[in-house]
């Protein structure tokens, strides 16, 4: 592609050292820049790409996109916002792949990963190809292995490259987790969404968004930009439902789901067991029974979100039910790793997420047994949620072990102190502190009985732990199996 083909997309820009040249790639990391690349200077939270423009030029960058003229002797395109520009030119460079596929975006605080997997399974049950992009990476089908991803929603060059790969591979549908960060940073700019799903909005990422109003505004971007004929699926029971509905453009097909309020897709007669959830789903004047292998009220909501999305895509309801009933749990989402005691590993890392998983686990806890919760909070993230999560664990569990999560640059003991501030009374027979997560999981054996239910929350599918100076291998599921899995275990 020629540089002039990309500048045609811009409404306002200046140039320096300009000449029309061939472009062979897009880069925003000088260490990864290759000969012939455009290097895009991005101002980040901790570094500024403008400071690495010379390095990129020395690596072979053919041109720069920047927000100010730089003392670098290669062509420069100067724009007001390189983040927005990067999304636009990445889409164009890879031939606007999202226009060639049915692209569905799923956003919300919790449930994104599960909902994307459920939609993928439904589409495949309908004999359609569907790829997935999200927290666990990306894969071209439900039987494929995950390819690693650095972010829940990749940066535009990687995202558009992946979409191009999928389109060229003949994949007709892509379902993607869309994070609030990616929306605010315009990572999905240039994406042509055919549908958008809202799961819920509860406290998270306030270290970045500062207020819930800002957090909502970021999420709302996905719905504000839906095109004519697209669909929007909204959780009618969420307190932000009306706010999301208010920003949806005209001529977008709205479909709601819920349990408490009137909705287009509604669940009733819900019952939980160790095997999963049974319910009746009402839609389009019909009433059908459904038995899920997924557990907890949050799983019911996730299934309803996927059900509503599939209806919006005109998929037969029996196909939808068949797919949902076949689906096992997603990695690290209410994943049972042992049965006596019942040990559940879950990604819950927000107040709402922890509350949901503990309430779901309580449904499975015998009256004479204990619900035990082990959790921590991540470092360098929203500190205000720590005491809230401590309070939730204290109130909803019979025993609690407070431990470390991904402390990053923070002192794990200080994070634990923040959590403990939310616990009313420290009873050494039911509240325990062990900063070493591995030792904390081992300690579960000491304080549990075979009929108890244990929730290990916060890291879910993650197979690493981020410490101050290193990232080590650590998987809650592996550690729990070392401690508990014997004859009779999963």
N, C-alpha and C positions, 0 to 999 in steps of 0.2 A: 504494500500500500504506500502511496505517496503522502508526504506530509500535507500537501495542499488539499487532499481529500478529507483530512481531519479538520483542517482549519475552516473548511466550508461549513462545518457544523456549528461554528461559534458565531455568536452575534456581535460580541465586543472583545477585541484583543489587540495587543500591540506586538511588534516583533523586534528582534535584535539579531544581527548577523544572519538574517534570513536567506535561505535558499531552499528550493524544493528538492527534497531528497527521498530516497526509499526508506521505509520504516519496516523493520522485521519483527518487532516485539514491543511490549510495554513493561516498564519497570518502575518501582518506587522505592526499591532497596538497592543502594549503590553496590552492596556486596554481591548481589545477584544479577547485576546489570550485565548484558551481553552486547557484543558488537551489533550496531544497527538498531538498538532499542531507543525508544523515547524514554527519557527519565523524567518522571513527574515528581516535583518537589512538594511534598505533603508536610504541613505543619501538624505534628502530633501532640499528644499530651506531655511527652517527655523528650522529644527530639524534633528537629526541624530539618526536613529534607533539603532545604536550600543550602544548608551547611555542607552537604555531601555532593553537590552538583559537580564540582571539579573532580572528585573521586569517580563519579559516574562517567564523566567525559574521558577520563584516563582508562576506564574499563571498556570504552568503545561506544558510549552513548552517542547517537547521531543527532539528537536534538533534546531540548529541555522544554517542559511546560512548567512555568513558575509564576509566582505572584509579584515578582519584582525583577528588574534587569540585574543579571549577575555577571561578574568578571570572568566569564567562561567563554572560550572562543568557538562555540558551536551555535547553530541556530536556536533561537529562543522564542517561544510563544508565551506572551505574558498575559495572564488572565486574572480575574478578581478572586476566583475560588477554584483551586486545583482539585479539591476533592470532588466537586460537582463535575468538573471537566473530565476527570479521570473516568467516572462512570459512563459519561456520554461517549468518549472516544473508545473506551474498551468495548462497548456494545457495537460501535461501528466497525472497529478493527476486526472483530470476530464475526461480522456479517449479521448482526442483530438476531442471534439464535433464538431468543425468547419469543420472537414472532412466529417461529416455526414449530412451537410446541405448546401444549396446554400447561401453563405454569400456574401453580397454586401456592400462595404464601400463607403460612400459619404463624400468627404472632400471639403473644400473651406472656404472662409471668411464668406460669406453670402449664405443663401438658403439651408443649409444642412437639417434643420428640415423639411422644406416644401417638399423638394425632397424625403426624406425618406418616408414621409407620402404618397406622390403621388405614389411612387413605390409600397408601401404596398397595396394601394387601387387597383392598376392595377392587381397585382398578385391575390388579392382576387376576383376581377372581372373575372379572369381567372380560378376561382374555385381552387386556391391553398392557402395553409396556409402560412402566413407570419407574423413574429414577428418583432418588431421595438425596437431599442435601441438608445437613444439620449438625447438631452438637457432636454426634458420634463420627462425623465425616461424611462422605458421600458414597453411594453405591448405585449401580445401574439396575439392580433388581433386588427383591427381597432375599434371593438366594446368593447374591453376590457378597463378597467381603467388603468391609468398609475401607475406603481410602482415607488416609489421615487428613484432617482439616485443622487449621490454626484457629479459626473462629467459627462460631455457630453459623454466621453468614459470612462467606469469604469476601475478601476485598474484590473490587470490580474486575481487575485483570484475570484473577483466578476464577471468579464466578463465571464470567463470560466465556472463558476458555473451556470450563467444565460444561457449560450449557451447549457450546459449539460441539464438543465431543459427543454429548448426548444426542443432539439433533442429527449429527452425521451418522450416529450409530443406529438411527431409525427409531429412537425412543420418542413416543408421542406425548407422554405426560411427565412432568417433573413436579414434585411436591417439596417445598423448601421451608425450613424454619427461618423466620425473619425476626431478628433481634431488634430491640429499641436502639441499640448503638448503631446498627447497620442502617436503620432508617434515618436517624439523625445525621449520620456521616455520609449519607447518600450512596452507600455501597450497592443498593439495589436500583439506583438511578439507571435508566436505560432498559430496565426489565419491563416486559409487557405482561402484566398479570391478568390471567383469565378468572381468577378467583382468590378470595382472601378469607381467612378464618380467624376469629377472635376467641381465645379460650377463656381468659380471665385477666384481671389486673389487680395485683396486690403488691405490697412493698418489696422492692428490690432495686438495686442499682442507684440508690439515692446518693451515693458517693459521686456519681456521674451526673444524674439528672437534677439533683438537689431537692426538687419537689415532685409530688405525685402529679401535679398539673403538667409539669414539663414531661414527665414520664408518659402520661396519656397522650400529649401532643406528638411525641415521637412515634408511638404506636399508631396513632391515627393517620399518619402519613400514608400508610399502606392502603387505607380505605379511601382517603381523599382523592387518590390518583387512579382509582379503578376506572377502566374504560367502559363505554356503553356496551351492554350485553354481558358484562362480567357478573359474577355472583359474590355476595358477601354473606358469610355465616357468622352469626353473633350469639353469644351466650346470654340469653334473656334474663338469667338469674344474677348476673354480675351487676354491681352497683354502677358500673360505667357503661352498661349496655346502651342506654338512651343517648349518651354522649357519642358513642361510636356510630350509632344509627344516624345521628344528626349530621355527620360529615360525609355520609355515603352519597355520591352523586345520583342524580336522576337516571333512570334507565339501567340501573344496576339491580339484579335480582336479589332481594333480601330474603333470607330464611333464618329463623331463630330456633334455638334448642334450649331445653331446660328441664328442671324437675319441679321447682317451686311455683313458677309463674306460667301463664299461658304462653305456649310456644308452638311453632310449626311442627317441631319434633320433640315429643315429651316422654319421659320415662315415669312409669308408675309401678307399684307392687314390687319394689326393689328388696332383694334379700341377699345376704352375704354368707358365704361359707369359706372354708379353706380352699375349696376348689374354684371359687370365683363368685361372680355376681349373676343373679337371675333377675329379670325384669320384664315388664311389658312396655313396648315402645308404641306410641300413638303418633300417627302422621297421615296426612291426606285422607282423613276419615277412616283409616284402617287401625287395627290394634293387633300387634304381633308379639309373641313371646320370644325372648332371646336369653341364651345362657352363655355368659362370658367366662373365659379363663382368667380374666383380669379381675382385680379386687379393689374395693374401696369406692366411696362415692365419687372421688376424682376420676376414677376409671370409667364410671358411668357417664360422666360429663364428656370425657375424651371420646368415648364410643359414640355418644350423641353428636358430637362435633363432626366426626368422620361420617356418620350416617347422613347428617344434613348436607354435608359437602357432596356426597355421592348422589343424593336425590337431586341436588342442584345441577349435577352433570347427567341427569336423566338415566341413572343406573337402576335397574330393577331392584325392588326392595328385597326380594328373596336372595339375590346375589349378594347384597349388602350384608344381610343377616348371616349367610353362609360364611362369608369372609371374616366377619367379626367373631363368630363362634369358633372359628378355627385358630384364631390368633392367640399365641402365648404371650407372656409378658415381655416387654422390651428390656434389654440389658440394663440393669441397675435401677429399674423402675418397679418398686414393690416386688423385687425378685427374691423368691424363696430359695435359700441355700441350705436349709436344714429343717426337718419337721419336728424333732423332739430334742430340745425345745424348738419351737417355730422361730427360725431366724430369717428376718427380712432385711434386705439391703435396698436402700432407696436414695435417690439423688436429692431429696428434699433439703434445700439450703436457704429457704426463706421462711419467715414466720408462717405464712399461709400454707406453704408446702409441708412444713413440719406438722402443723396442726392437722392437715388433711390425712397425712400418712398415719399419725398416731390415732386419730379417730377410726380410720379403717382397720388398724391393728387391734384396737379395743374391741371391735365387732367380733374378732376371732379369738379373743382372750377368755378362757373359762372364768367364771365368777370367783372361783377359789384360787386362781393363779395370778401371777404378776405380769404387767406390761412393763418392759424394761427398755429404756431409750438411751442409746449412746450417740452423741453428736458433738460437733464443734462448729466454729465459724471461721471463714476464710480471712486471712490478713489482707491489708491494703484494700479493703472493700467497705461497704456501708457499715459503719459501727453502730448505728442506731438500732439495727435489727437484732443485735446480740442479746441485750437484756430481754427483749420481747420473746426471743426463741427460748431463753432460759425459763421465762415465766410459763410458756406453753408446755415445755417439757416437764416442768415441775407439776403443773396442774393436771396434765393428761396422762402422766406415767406413774407407776408405783415405785419405780426405782430409776435413777438417772445417773449416767456416767458422763461427765463433761470432759472432753478431751480436745486434742488439736485436730484441725482440718488441713487446709493449705495455708500455713502461717505467713508464707512469703517473707517480707522483710520485717514483719512485726514479731515481738517476743510472744511466744505462745501463752505464757503465763498471764500477760496483760490482756490478751483476747479472752482467756478463761475468766479473768476477773470481771470483764465487761459482761460476760454471760451470767456469772454468778450474781450480779447486781439485780437480776430479774427474778431470782429465786427467793421466796419469802423467808423460809427458815432452813438453815443447813442442818439436816438430820443425818448424822453419820451412818445411820442404818439404811438410808434410802438415797442419799445424795453423795456421789463419789467423784473425785477429781483425779485424773491420770493424764498428764500432758502427752505421754508417749502413746500414740494411737494403737500401735501394735500391742503394747502391754495392756491397754484399756480393753481391747477385744479379748485378750486372754483372761482378763479379770471377770468377764461376763460369765465364764464357766463357774467361778466361785460363788456368784450371787444369784444364780438361776437354778430352776428345777425343770425337769423334762416337760411339764405342762405349761411352762411360761411362754410368753411371746416376746421376742427381742427385735427391736428396730435399730439398725445401724444406719444412721442418716448422714447425708451431706455430700458424699462423694460418688455413690452409685456406681456407674460404669467406669469411673476413672481408675486407671492402673498406675497412678503416680501420686507423689506428694511433693508439693512445692515448698521447699524450706528456704532459709535466708540465702544460702550460698550454693545450693544445688537442688536438683530435682531427682528424687529417688523412686525406684519402683515400689509401689504399694497399692494393693487391691483389697478392699474390704471383703470381697467375696472369697478371695484366696485365704485371707487371714482367718475368716470365720470358719471356713471348711477345715483348716488345720486344727482349730479348737474343737469343733462340734461334730463334724461328719464322721460317723462310725456306722455300724450296722443299724439300719433303720433311717439313715439320713438320706438327703436328696442326692 
